[in-house]
Amino acid sequence: MTNELIKDLEWRGLIYQQTDAEALAEVLNNEKIRLYCGVDPTADSMHIGHLVPYLLLRRFQLHGHTPIVLLGGGTGMIGDPGGRTEERQLLSEETLRHNVECLQVQLRKIFNTEEDNNVIFENNYEWIASMNVPTFLRDVGKHFSVNTMLAKDSVASRLENGISFTEFSYQLIQGLDFKELYMRHNCRLQVGGSEQWGNITAGIEYVRKSMEESKQIFGLTIPLVTKADGTKFGKTASGAVWLDAEKTSPYEFYQFWLNTTDADVVKYLKIFTFLDYETIESLGKMVAEEPHLREAQKTLAAEMTRFIHGQLALDKAIEVSQALFQGDIKALSLDEIKLGFKDVPTSTVSGVLNLVDFLIEAKIASSKREAREFISNNAISVNGEVVNDLEFIMDATVALNGELFVIRRGKKKYFLVNFGE
């Protein structure tokens, strides 16, 4: 039996593993369910790699199902061994509380809680912190086989280098979460990344063993998102792409998606946006026939920036991008210039110099001869304007706001130079 939502998820490449796919499809055809995904507050912001399971929950929400967002205030004190080669650093309760508050703000935006109340937020600290050790061992630990736990990928991959009892017990806690949400909210489905399969199946088994009667519950995992060349998705030269605008500005966020390769863009449109089949197929056709227009990349960047940061932030990101592309440097503020050229070589030049000496001092040219060649060949732009005068004076009147020069050498090589009196 097929289900329209499951069919859409399969087309988008969002299903990696399922427990009893036919039974889940039948349930989704006949009733509206509650489903959950959990996030541990290991930082005060999520990055784009965290987005996929929550976008999946949002897709369920848009089909009338109720997502449960589980904030791991309790599990965050323990640490998930999945996807790790070494122990996580334990965080203080104060830090965890702060992180939970920050993540909840981000997640509320994803689920549009201002307009749609069809979402439940829970924090597993509530039931984990109140459980004493004898009760935990008797009521939870009794239902888990150590042999089975050792065979789980998240544990087995760590045995050679060692794993603490704390992280070894993580799957027991996650199993407890599933049971608690089942009892509180009749939660029928847990969603997670592919590395969560062992924890999810452990939770399903725990509910089955510990309850005399229960409805069938399900697990579903999402494939790891990678680039076409097999490298890790979501990383830049400066690190992870965060949802927090203070960590990754909306301009940087926009640029990340805009720089998606032709080989990846259709895949990311399916995974990360809510655009329909016809729109994405049309954009895919444009990638094949008119790749130079980069319409798919522009659409992806716009959809994602609007979704996470809002329309005003998107408008500003596009404005800055266009100004930089067109060389209209003077239309931008100093902060926008520094942001746009965050990763270009930066130096400081003191004193008033002619352009030839300036290029040498800023290490843009290696010799006076080379500097003269660049200038004479119209290869040097100062603050967006070509300069071909060898005796052009670089002083505070030329510097932007009296303190900064943006130098372009050739078509694409940029340099930032701070001016010192």
Buried (B, 14 or more C-beta within 10 A) or exposed (E): EEBEBBEBBEEBEBBBBBBBBEEBBBBBEEEEBBBBBBBBBBBBBBBBBBBBBBBBBBBBBEEEBBBBBBBBBBBBBBBBBBEBEEBBEEBEEEBBBBBBEBBBEBBBBBBBBEEEEBBBBBBBBEBBEEBEEEEBEEEBEEBBEEEBBEEBBBBEBBEEEEBEEBBBBBBBBBBBBBBBBBEEBEBBBBBBBBBBBBBBBBBBBBBEEBEEEBEBBBBBBBBBBEBEEEEEBBBEEEEBBBBBBEBBBBBBBBBBBBEBEBEBBBBBBBBBBEBEEEEBEBBBEBBEEEEEEBBBBBBBBBBBBBBBBEEEBBBBBBBBBEBBEEBEBEBBEEEBBBBBBBEEBBBEBEEBBBBBBBBBBBEBBEEEEBBBEBBEEEBBBBBBEEBEEEEBEBEEEBBBEEEBBBBBBEEEEBBBBBBEE
